[in-house]
Amino acid sequence: MTDYVAFAEMPLEEDELMDAARQATGLNDFGDDWFMAPFGVLLKSLREEADLNQGGHIGQTMQMVTLLSQRLATVDCFRRHPEIHDQEVNVAAAIVGLPRTGSTMMHRLLASNPEFTATYWWEAKFPAPFPGDEKGQPV
């Protein structure tokens, strides 16, 4: 769904946003529902405290549908490829920082070392494979 009018008219309510994500992906399983309580708190805050104008409402609605769509895609990927759970992941460092403190520069500095790997922005934004992606054969 990329129709801004539809996003402008969609309420920031769990059911409507989840239905939009299901429609956008064709998937239904959100996995463990642990996220529903904090998701509800976030949406309540957006509705009652954020004082969003129409552009802000559209942007937040799009963001919520995108995040829910990514959750659906990630849960589906784990369902189709349970071997992912068997992969060992060793993390040498996690870089966390407030805006404008140099954390991005530190990330880029460490990522420039060929002995390290780093998460790219698009990998964090879209953790599940895109539809049609096959291992070793990106679309």
Backbone bond lengths (Angstrom), bond angles and torsions (degrees), N, CA, C in turn:
res aa  C-N    CA-C-N  psi(-1)  N-CA   C-N-CA  omega(-1)  CA-C   N-CA-C  phi
1 M - - - 1.451 - - 1.532 108.14 -
2 T 1.316 116.51 114.75 1.456 120.11 178.00 1.521 111.58 -123.15
3 D 1.305 117.04 13.49 1.452 122.37 -179.93 1.531 108.78 -80.41
4 Y 1.336 116.89 111.37 1.461 121.04 -177.33 1.525 112.33 -60.79
5 V 1.333 116.83 -32.15 1.459 119.80 179.22 1.526 109.53 -64.10
6 A 1.326 116.45 -41.89 1.471 120.00 178.73 1.522 110.41 -62.42
7 F 1.339 118.01 -41.07 1.458 121.12 178.66 1.531 110.87 -68.46
8 A 1.319 116.64 -35.33 1.468 119.91 179.62 1.520 111.16 -65.59
9 E 1.335 116.39 -32.31 1.460 120.93 -177.23 1.523 113.29 -91.92
10 M 1.340 117.74 -11.50 1.462 121.04 -177.42 1.523 110.15 -79.76
11 P 1.319 117.24 126.00 1.467 118.58 177.92 1.535 110.82 -72.02
12 L 1.299 115.68 151.17 1.465 120.65 177.18 1.533 108.45 -81.60
13 E 1.315 114.52 69.31 1.462 123.23 -179.69 1.523 108.21 -123.05
14 E 1.346 115.60 144.50 1.461 121.25 -175.90 1.523 112.56 -51.44
15 D 1.332 117.27 -53.53 1.460 120.88 -173.44 1.525 112.30 -60.71
16 E 1.324 117.31 -44.79 1.460 120.50 -177.97 1.526 111.33 -65.90
17 L 1.335 116.37 -42.35 1.464 120.28 -179.48 1.526 111.18 -67.61
18 M 1.322 116.51 -41.21 1.461 120.18 178.99 1.523 111.02 -66.71
19 D 1.331 117.33 -38.67 1.466 120.50 175.89 1.527 111.23 -63.01
20 A 1.331 117.13 -40.16 1.470 120.75 178.69 1.525 110.59 -64.20
21 A 1.342 117.19 -39.80 1.472 120.60 178.26 1.525 110.26 -66.79
22 R 1.324 116.99 -40.99 1.473 120.29 177.27 1.527 110.23 -61.01
23 Q 1.323 115.91 -43.97 1.462 120.44 -179.63 1.527 110.51 -64.95
24 A 1.319 117.11 -40.63 1.473 120.93 -178.03 1.519 112.31 -67.18
25 T 1.336 117.18 -32.59 1.471 120.22 -174.39 1.517 114.07 -104.32
26 G 1.328 116.90 -22.77 1.461 119.82 -173.00 1.520 112.26 76.37
27 L 1.336 116.94 11.32 1.464 122.26 -179.39 1.526 109.31 -110.13
28 N 1.330 116.57 159.34 1.463 120.18 -175.57 1.518 114.54 -125.82
29 D 1.321 118.53 -22.27 1.460 121.63 -170.29 1.528 111.29 -92.57
30 F 1.335 116.24 111.48 1.460 121.39 177.04 1.529 111.60 -87.32
31 G 1.321 117.38 -1.05 1.460 120.14 -179.30 1.514 111.63 75.12
32 D 1.318 115.18 -155.53 1.462 122.01 -179.20 1.528 109.37 -55.67
33 D 1.324 116.22 135.26 1.463 119.80 -175.71 1.530 113.73 -89.85
34 W 1.319 118.48 20.85 1.468 121.87 179.71 1.527 111.45 -55.50
35 F 1.306 117.49 -29.36 1.471 121.44 -174.21 1.528 113.61 -79.18
36 M 1.317 117.65 -11.72 1.459 119.97 -173.45 1.536 113.29 -64.78
37 A 1.327 118.47 -40.80 1.476 119.64 -179.48 1.530 111.05 -64.11
38 P 1.352 119.51 -51.51 1.466 117.68 178.00 1.533 112.95 -65.67
39 F 1.332 117.05 -32.50 1.462 121.01 176.40 1.528 110.40 -61.74
40 G 1.313 116.23 -42.86 1.466 120.70 177.45 1.517 112.11 -62.16
41 V 1.340 117.04 -40.74 1.467 120.87 178.29 1.524 110.21 -63.74
42 L 1.333 116.83 -43.14 1.461 120.79 178.31 1.527 110.79 -60.79
43 L 1.315 116.68 -47.91 1.464 119.45 -178.96 1.521 111.69 -63.88
44 K 1.320 117.82 -39.87 1.472 121.32 177.39 1.531 110.01 -60.50
45 S 1.325 115.77 -42.22 1.466 119.85 178.42 1.530 111.17 -64.46
46 L 1.328 116.75 -42.28 1.462 119.73 178.17 1.525 111.13 -62.37
47 R 1.330 116.71 -39.76 1.473 120.56 -178.95 1.526 112.06 -72.27
48 E 1.336 117.35 -41.67 1.464 120.56 -168.16 1.528 115.02 -103.70
49 E 1.319 117.97 -22.85 1.459 119.71 -173.78 1.525 114.74 -117.19
50 A 1.315 117.28 -27.36 1.463 120.13 -171.00 1.524 113.50 -74.13
51 D 1.318 118.33 -20.97 1.464 122.14 -178.93 1.531 110.75 51.77
52 L 1.328 114.99 51.49 1.459 120.83 -176.64 1.521 111.69 -71.29
53 N 1.322 115.80 136.95 1.463 118.95 169.20 1.533 107.04 -82.14
54 Q 1.320 118.35 -177.70 1.462 120.55 -175.76 1.538 111.46 -61.17
55 G 1.327 116.73 -42.08 1.473 119.95 178.41 1.520 112.05 -62.89
56 G 1.325 115.73 -41.21 1.455 120.28 177.82 1.511 111.69 -65.33
57 H 1.323 116.49 -39.90 1.464 120.89 178.03 1.531 110.40 -62.89
58 I 1.318 116.40 -46.30 1.470 120.73 179.05 1.525 109.99 -61.19
59 G 1.337 116.71 -46.82 1.463 120.61 -179.18 1.519 112.66 -61.47
60 Q 1.325 116.83 -44.17 1.464 119.84 179.98 1.522 111.61 -69.03
61 T 1.318 116.72 -37.61 1.464 120.05 177.54 1.526 109.98 -62.96
62 M 1.327 116.25 -45.81 1.467 120.15 178.62 1.527 110.55 -61.48
63 Q 1.331 117.08 -42.47 1.463 121.26 179.97 1.526 110.92 -61.91
64 M 1.325 117.52 -44.14 1.463 121.06 -179.05 1.528 111.09 -64.99
65 V 1.330 117.22 -42.69 1.466 120.60 178.95 1.529 109.87 -65.26
66 T 1.332 117.54 -39.69 1.467 121.07 177.96 1.523 110.84 -63.02
67 L 1.324 117.39 -46.02 1.464 120.58 179.93 1.529 111.49 -63.85
68 L 1.322 116.84 -42.99 1.462 119.91 177.55 1.526 111.20 -65.11
69 S 1.317 117.04 -37.81 1.467 120.80 177.15 1.522 110.79 -63.42
70 Q 1.331 116.70 -40.88 1.460 120.23 177.37 1.525 111.11 -64.73
71 R 1.319 116.92 -37.73 1.463 119.73 177.07 1.529 109.90 -62.78
72 L 1.322 117.35 -46.36 1.460 120.66 177.56 1.525 111.31 -57.58
73 A 1.325 116.70 -45.94 1.465 120.98 -178.78 1.525 111.36 -65.57
74 T 1.322 117.26 -38.89 1.467 120.93 -179.22 1.528 110.37 -68.71
75 V 1.322 117.42 -45.40 1.464 120.57 177.78 1.533 109.46 -60.26
76 D 1.320 117.13 -42.15 1.463 121.02 178.54 1.528 110.97 -62.84
77 C 1.322 117.17 -41.92 1.467 121.10 179.23 1.532 110.91 -61.90
78 F 1.336 116.98 -44.58 1.459 120.64 177.85 1.528 111.44 -64.80
79 R 1.321 117.07 -35.07 1.469 120.54 178.15 1.532 110.80 -66.63
80 R 1.341 116.29 -43.12 1.460 120.48 -178.63 1.519 113.19 -76.09
81 H 1.332 117.07 -23.75 1.461 121.59 -177.58 1.525 110.59 -130.61
82 P 1.323 117.75 71.32 1.474 119.91 -177.86 1.525 113.04 -63.05
83 E 1.308 117.34 -17.21 1.467 120.49 177.86 1.530 112.35 -63.83
84 I 1.313 117.55 -16.56 1.463 121.17 176.77 1.520 110.20 -58.18
85 H 1.331 116.24 -36.77 1.467 120.71 -179.88 1.521 112.41 -63.02
86 D 1.338 117.41 -21.31 1.468 121.43 -178.50 1.523 112.98 -86.18
87 Q 1.329 117.58 -8.16 1.457 121.08 -178.68 1.524 110.27 -73.01
88 E 1.323 114.94 133.45 1.464 119.71 176.14 1.525 108.86 -89.57
89 V 1.304 115.66 130.43 1.463 121.08 179.86 1.517 107.91 -120.39
90 N 1.319 116.28 120.43 1.456 121.60 177.04 1.519 108.50 -108.03
91 V 1.298 116.18 121.20 1.457 121.23 -179.86 1.521 108.07 -107.96
92 A 1.328 115.23 117.60 1.465 120.02 -179.65 1.522 111.40 -79.17
93 A 1.321 116.12 -33.07 1.463 119.47 -177.51 1.518 109.53 -158.97
94 A 1.297 115.75 150.41 1.454 122.29 171.94 1.523 106.29 -124.02
95 I 1.319 115.99 126.80 1.454 120.91 -177.28 1.520 108.52 -100.01
96 V 1.306 116.04 121.12 1.458 122.11 -179.00 1.519 107.73 -132.75
97 G 1.307 116.41 136.00 1.456 118.25 178.28 1.512 111.62 -166.56
98 L 1.290 115.43 159.40 1.455 121.56 175.62 1.527 109.46 -72.47
99 P 1.329 117.47 158.94 1.464 119.84 177.83 1.527 111.67 -57.01
100 R 1.314 115.01 145.30 1.477 124.17 175.05 1.537 112.99 65.43
101 T 1.349 117.23 28.81 1.465 119.65 179.49 1.519 112.74 -112.14
102 G 1.333 117.39 0.91 1.453 120.44 178.56 1.521 114.76 97.85
103 S 1.331 117.59 4.81 1.464 119.77 -177.54 1.534 111.65 -64.88
104 T 1.323 117.80 -38.14 1.463 119.92 178.04 1.525 110.39 -65.77
105 M 1.329 117.28 -41.26 1.461 120.34 177.82 1.537 110.66 -63.01
106 M 1.317 116.96 -40.68 1.459 120.25 177.27 1.523 110.84 -63.68
107 H 1.307 116.91 -41.91 1.463 121.49 177.30 1.529 110.04 -59.44
108 R 1.322 116.53 -47.31 1.474 120.23 -178.89 1.521 111.45 -65.96
109 L 1.316 116.72 -37.70 1.463 120.48 178.31 1.523 110.66 -62.32
110 L 1.318 116.88 -50.40 1.463 119.94 179.54 1.525 111.54 -65.25
111 A 1.327 117.81 -37.69 1.461 121.77 -179.70 1.524 112.01 -67.13
112 S 1.322 118.17 -22.36 1.463 120.73 -179.48 1.526 112.26 -74.18
113 N 1.319 118.07 -15.66 1.462 122.21 177.77 1.523 108.48 -76.32
114 P 1.345 118.35 122.36 1.465 120.01 -177.80 1.534 113.54 -65.74
115 E 1.316 118.22 -12.95 1.462 120.48 178.16 1.525 112.37 -82.39
116 F 1.339 117.48 -9.58 1.453 121.84 -179.87 1.521 110.21 -112.29
117 T 1.300 115.60 158.51 1.459 120.82 167.98 1.523 106.68 -115.63
118 A 1.287 115.55 157.29 1.460 120.12 -179.53 1.522 108.74 -140.78
119 T 1.294 115.86 152.68 1.451 121.21 176.54 1.522 108.62 -81.58
120 Y 1.322 115.35 127.38 1.453 120.33 175.52 1.527 109.34 -82.23
121 W 1.330 117.05 157.87 1.453 121.45 -178.94 1.520 111.10 -54.54
122 W 1.318 117.04 -47.23 1.458 120.50 -175.93 1.521 111.60 -66.82
123 E 1.334 118.27 -28.02 1.463 120.61 176.79 1.530 111.00 -70.00
124 A 1.318 116.43 -36.26 1.460 120.14 177.95 1.530 110.46 -74.98
125 K 1.315 117.04 -36.58 1.466 121.42 -178.71 1.530 111.51 -72.04
126 F 1.336 117.07 -37.20 1.460 122.70 -177.62 1.524 109.68 -127.87
127 P 1.345 117.96 77.23 1.463 120.24 -174.16 1.521 114.52 -69.48
128 A 1.316 118.64 -24.41 1.461 121.24 179.90 1.519 109.62 -90.26
129 P 1.329 116.90 150.95 1.472 119.11 176.34 1.527 110.47 -60.59
130 F 1.310 115.68 150.53 1.454 120.35 175.45 1.529 108.84 -72.74
131 P 1.325 117.76 152.78 1.470 119.43 178.66 1.526 110.15 -55.29
132 G 1.318 116.26 131.39 1.460 121.73 179.37 1.522 113.99 91.02
133 D 1.327 118.10 -10.98 1.471 120.17 177.02 1.525 110.00 -67.06
134 E 1.305 116.21 136.11 1.452 122.26 172.68 1.517 107.82 -122.98
135 K 1.319 116.33 147.51 1.457 121.21 -178.69 1.531 109.97 -54.94
136 G 1.329 115.78 125.58 1.459 121.88 179.49 1.511 114.69 79.59
137 Q 1.338 117.85 -1.82 1.458 121.70 -178.70 1.520 109.87 -136.63
138 P 1.344 117.69 70.60 1.466 118.79 -178.43 1.531 111.43 -63.77
139 V 1.316 114.63 150.72 1.476 120.54 179.49 1.515 109.02 -74.58
